[in-house]
């Protein structure tokens, strides 16, 4: 294996400058995008063919062909056309859902930090990496390509995805002998797909895409299986049970018809058509479309859904555990106070500049907002930050971690070294000698004013300390000073917290900040009430057993100085009360808590790759108000799914009652197979899908969260489908009996069938308009508040009228033109359904 400088020379790159833009273009053309081989998308012809694979559709096709064989070609052609149209709609729905999900996947593309164009630090999509790129790694990143490391600071990588070895590997940049062939032995390499758990590093890309070690095993890792959401599984199970009932009814309709002397083929086609129309085999598929479209709408409110089930479960959130910095606050730190301790101010600024990981970017400083704020303050104090960093480079470092709550850097000084330590006052001050109690009191006072306080210390020496453990080294320090930074609350956070509380959702702050700082911000935002001491610190939580924490959890609104590991205990304590918990996180150690939460929410801007991977929702703007917006959108989506199910089941119920009850009441079979299939086509397609565009219900965020285990059929949905379906069936049979009574036996049979056919279609459209809201009247929400649905209803009515009045369609659909009075009667009977459902809603409101 070559030394790092030879690798860089071989790849034609200077590690301090990176590649030029024109060279990147040349290499991308030569090597292609940095992505693993993907299975080819399912071809369109196969998707289309799948639409005809349903057993009932195959039976219908066979019956239609049999009808053609015995000479009824018109019926055969029309049934084939309707089946083809149905398949086209199914194909379009599946294609639209796929497009929505692909768009979400593109938004979720991982990013990498690189050095290019003369040393400028940039964040790019990992697909754009090319061999020779200089990549910067830090804890929480997934390694974006195979890298030869040349600058390493306490770097540890989890390579279990490649090697199966669960122990993290400590990396170095040194030259290895040729014997180091095994992946686990190549400690100067970082491999694509592995996870940085500690420290930081820089490395040169040596392989991308298929050429990486992960690319070689991509065939083993690449087969991902799409899993149905819980709601889809429940609907699929319900559909199977309902199918058995429907098939039994169809068999009964067939038997009664044959016994009454109806033609055998007609009854077979009628029974099959009714089964095709009434069995809700499309419910899970349509729900997928609604969820996928909902997920796309969530992107509009800056929430990227990574797992589709989280769209349906957002409405159940009862507690939001949110980080403070950047989520509830602006994450634009500003230095508010500073005090040097026994040294000149310049010594404090020097320590803050050197013990700092922020780097110069094209548009200013890039890094943690606290660290960039410190560099800006040092510049404002007159220090030449870049020159100081160049004159006193870092010889060694002990990076920040959440256990120690501090970081240390080592620099040459007066023939020896000087170490600078920066961290939380309670983590640094006890390690400083001779400072007394005053610094701790000042830190406490600043924190109570809502400031984030850092203590800065130093230590001089000559002995070699590179191999010394951080905890052992960070002792006998001399205090240099204190700094207090303010991170003001986001302007929209206060309103978002108020909206949470109105919606029955409890906001909880979990932060690594000082308890006094956290409580001051929480009270300002309305999370904690004024005068109530509802804060629990990490050390205090550590003393509580699980039972005590479970008792305390409902009363605590602020958790401060929390270790990421303690977040899991908080989530579990809240879940023990039956609460549905959303948890935010951005660091490597947050991943277990994000997975434990019912909905893990990762930061899109400041979060690590591993946090995003563990989450089900990513905030593209790291904003607490976005979580609340996502919950509101999640409630709207679930409401609309319920509306679609209510609409589909009621329509199916109506069709079943019409055909089942007619023979029992001594009436002829009221509908031909062509009528049943047509009603199914025009009412289940666009009108049902247009419900996805329905705006949120009035007061959607003024009702308690939906219990997670609550059935989608709760609150009277199945009873509604039953009684309204029976009403539609009764109206259809009533108009049939009336029409038959008006005839003298010489008129065409198709006239009364046309009346039944029209009433059934118009009644379903009236029902659709009435259920646009589960509680409010259509006149309250406004007819034009969902224009796609209004257009779909108008188109359906126009198509229905075409089957009655267009001369060349009349023989196809066996219809007769209706008089103005008869058409008015059809609309009047449909209006009864609308009025009945509006009265049901009025009764609910009362």
Secondary structure, DSSP 8 states (H G I E B T S, - for coil): ---HHHHHHHTT--TTT-B-HHHHHHHHHHH--S---------HHHHHHHTT-SHHHHHHHHHHHHHHHTT-HHHHHHHHHHHHHHHHHHHHHHHHHHHHHHHHHHHT--EEEEEETTTEEEEEEGGG--TT-EEEEETT-B--SEEEEEEEEEEEEE-HHHH---S-EE---S---TT--SGGG-TTEE-TT-EEEEEEEEEEEEE-GGGSHHHHTHHHH--------HHHHHHHHHHHHHHHHHHHHHHHHHHHHHHTT--HHHHHHHHHHHHHHHS-TTHHHHHHHHHHHHHHHHHHTTEEESSTHHHHHGGG--EEEE-STTTTB----EEEEEEESSS-HHHHHHHHHHS---EEETTEEES-HHHHHHHHHHHHTT--HHHHHHHT-EEEEEEEETTTTEEEEEEEETTEEEEEEEEEHHHHGGGBSS--SHHHHHHHHHHHTTEEEEEEEEEEE-S--TTS-HHHHS-SBEEEEEEEEE--B-TTHHHHHHHHHHTT-EEEEE-SS-HHHHHHHHHHHTSS-TT---EEEHHHHHTS-HHHHHHHHTT--EEES--HHHHHHHHHHHHTTT--EEEEE-SGGGHHHHHHSSEEEEESSS--HHHHHH-SEEETT--HHHHHHHHHHHHHHHHHHHHHHHHHHHHHHHHHHHHHHHHHTT------HHHHHHHHHHHHSHHHHGGGG----TTTTSS----TT--TTTTTHHHHHHHHHHHHHHHHHHHHHHHHHH--S-S-HHHHHHHHHHHHHHHHHHHHHHTTSSSS-HHHH-GGGSHHHHHHHHHHHHHHHHHHH-HHHHHHHT-----HHHHHHHHHHHHHHHHHHHHHHHHHH-
